[in-house]
Amino acid sequence: MPEWVQDIVVFLKSDMIGAFANITGIAGFFITIFVMKTVSQIRSHYTSLVRLPELRSRLQEQASVLGDLLNDFLENEKKIALELAKTLPILNSINKRLNRSEKGTIRSAMKTIKAHGSTALSEKEVRHIYNSLHTINGELEQWEFDKKWGA
C-alpha cells in the first residue's frame, strides 16, 4: 500500500478528525438555524406584501359599512355589533403581519372591540373605532407606499 494512503488511514483514525467532525457538526447546526430564521423572515415579508393590500381593502369595506350603519345608530345597534365582530379577525390578521412599531392603532382598536364583547357599545365608542379603522387604513396605505420604495 502506498505511503500516502497509509497517512490518510492514520489521519482518519486519529482524534483530530473526530474533533473536526464535532466542530463542523456544531457549526452546521448554527448555520441551519440562521438559514431557517432568514427564510422565515423572507417568507413573512413577501406574505405581508401580498396579503396586506387585500386586508386593507377588506378593512376599508368594513369601515364603509360601519359608517353607513352609524348614520342611524339606534336602529342599527345589533348590525353594528355584528360588523365589529367581522372586523376583529381582519385586524388580528393585519396585526400579525406588521412590525411591533406599526401595531399601536390596531391594538387599541382591537382592545376596544374585545373589551365589550357582546355588550353594546355607545355611539361615541363606535365612532372612535370607526375613526381608528380609517387611521389604520391610512397607515397601511403609507406602509404600502414605503414598501414599494424598499423601506
N, C-alpha and C positions, 0 to 999 in steps of 0.2 A: 504494500500500500504506500502511495507517495507520502512524503513528509507533510505536505500542506494539508492533506486530508486528515492525517493524524492530529495536526494542530487544531483543525476545526472541531474534531471529535473531543479533544481535551477541553477546548473553549466551551463547547456546549455542555460538558459535564461539570464545569466549574460553577461556583456560587455566583460569579459575576453575571452570568446570563440570567439567573433567577432574579437577581436584584433589578436588572434591566427590565425584565418582563413585568415585575411588580410596579416599577415606576411608570412604565408605558401603560399598564392597565389603569392605574390611578389617573394618569393624565388623560387617558381616553374617556374615563368616566366624567371628568370635569368638562371636557370638550363636548361630550354628548349633552350634558346639562345645559351648557351655554347655547348649543345649536337648537335644542328644544325650546328654550326660552325665546331665542331670537325668532324662530319660526312662528311661535305663538304670537309674538308682538306684531310680526308682519301680517299674519292672518287677521288679527284683531284690527289692525289699521285698515286693511282693504275691506274687511267686512263693514267697518264703520263708514268708509267712503261710499259703499254701495247702499247700505241699509238706512243710514241717517236721512238722506233726502226723501226716501219713501216714508219713513216715520214722521218726518217734518210735514209732509203733505197730509198724512192722516191726522196729525195733531191740529193742523190748520182747519181741516174739515170739522173736527170735534169742537174746536173753538167757535167756528161759524155756527154750528148747530146750537151750541150753548148760548151764544149771543142772541140767536133768534128766540130761544126759549126764555131768555131773560127779559125780553120785551113785555111779557105777561107772566111775571114771576109767580104770582099767587095761583094762577091757573095751571102752571106747568111744573110745580114743585117735584112731583114724582118723576116726571120725564127728565128733569134736571139731575136728580139723584142717579137715574139710570145712565145718563150721558157722562156724569162724573165717574161712575163705575167703569164705563168703557174707556175713559181717558187714562185711568190709573195704569193699566198694562202697557199702554203706549209710552207713558212717562217712565215706567220701570225699564222698558226696553231701551229707551234713549239713555237713561241713567247708566246702564251697563256699558254703553259704548263710548262714553266720554271720560276724559281725564278728571281727576279729583277737582282741579281748579275750575272746571267748567260745569260743575253739578249744582251750584248753590241754589239757583232759582227752581230747578227741577225738584230738588229735595224739599224745599219749602212748600211747593205746590202739593207734592205727594203727601207730606206730613199733614197739611190742612185737610186734604181729602180723606186720608186714613183716620185722622183723629175723630172724625164724626161718624165714620162707618155708615150705619143705616139710619142714624138720626138726621133730622132735617137741618140743612144749613140755612143761615139767614141770607137775605138777598145781598147784604154787604159782603159776606164771606164768598158767595158765589161770584160776585163781581170781582173780588180780589183774585180768585182763582182764574177767572176769565182773563183778567189783565196779565196774570202770571203766564198763562198759556201763550198770549201774544208776545210777551217778553221772551219766553223760551223759543218761540218760533223765530223771532228776530235774531236771537243768539245763535241758533242753528244755521240760519241763513248766512250770518257772518262767518261761522265756522266753516261752512261750505266754501265761501269765497277764499278764506285763508288756506284751506286745503288745496284749492286749485293752484295757489301760488307756492305750495310746498312748505307752508309754515307749520 
